[in-house]
Amino acid sequence: MGWRARAGSPGLSAQAGEGLRPDETSSRERQTVSSIDSDDIKARAAWLYYMEGLTQDQVAKILGVTRTRVLRMLAAAREDGTVQIRVTSPIARCARLEREVRARFGMERVVVVPDPQDEGQLPAMIGAALGQLLPDLLADGMTIGLGWGRTLSSSLPFVEPMGYGRSTTISMLGGLTHVSLSNPSEFAWRFADRIGGDCYMLACPVFAPDRATRDALLGHRGIAEVFRRTDRLDLAILSVGDFTRDSIFVRYGLLERADLDGLERAGAVGDVLCRFIDADGRVLDHSVNDRVLAVDPRRLADARRTVLASGGWSKFPAIRAAMSLLSPEILVTDERTAERLLDG
């Protein structure tokens, strides 16, 4: 039931644009950009236009400036290198939060993306930032353990094909029986397809019907081999799930109502690898956690590096708890979450 596949085919890339092209403005118009168009507002205009896909009129309305001024700022951003393939000049506010969160939690690296106008875009934005970060973290021959979710899946279009034939990608949890956006096994396979090498997946459901069934499945030779391989992770990449009415467990009926009520009474604030945790980052002593077929997040302390990529208002309690549980070396999140982490 533990499943291995070979990966390494070319991936996809995406590019989009809208409205008048900034490079169609004349050189003279570019030179008229006022000195009061600070680097911050120019970078934010570039982010809204190129990364969030807003129109020039929408950007102008959000920033409180004219469309002509937005056009000039975008042209200047193209001309001075602020915009290349992505927005490379960090917004000062995000850069400050990155430094402060890194210092507060003793982290190796922190990436903070601007808060979007539509919070529904946040998983895609954090995923994009994660995908752009990964080339700095990956090397051939590494063993990489993966979580799952929309945020992590959103990183895939931004992961360049690497051809790392000696690498090993491992899905750290079983599959879901009902999901539409992403599935752990599919994400692991697609990730391995981008970077190359072998892929190991848990060919079993993430929730067994009872503890005895879970224990029996853990004794299967193929499944046991996948778990053994997670003892030697060079990199673990995770997100967190919230515990709200919009959580995936509620939306797809993955757990019974009685289970969800019991978890709520026990103090669940979210999950890491489908194991529910409390506000202090402790894995709950609950029957649902006894049925999970996934790597215990407490074992990830042995990974050489752990990346936590997650954000959003509803997920903050789970993110704060996961910070205590995982002590990640690297965090990818949004402005509001970074601020709340600093507020304690």
ABEGO torsion letter per residue (X at the ends): XBBBBBBGBBBBBBBBBBEBBAAABBAAAAAABBAABBAAAAAAAAAAAAAAGBBAAAAAAAAGBBAAAAAAAAAAAAAAGABBABBABBBAAAAAAAAAAAAAAGBABBBBBBBBABAAAAAAAAAAAAAAAAAAABBBGBBBBBBBEAAAAAAAAABBBAGBAABBBBBABBBBABBAABBAAAAAAAAAAAAEEBBBBBBBBABBABAAAAAAAAABAAAAAAAAAAAABABBBBBBBBBBAABAAAAAGABBAAAAAAAAAAGBAEBBGGBBBBAAGBBBBBAAAAABBBBBAAAAAABABBBBBBBEAAAAAAAAAAAAAAGBABBBBBAAAAAAAAAX
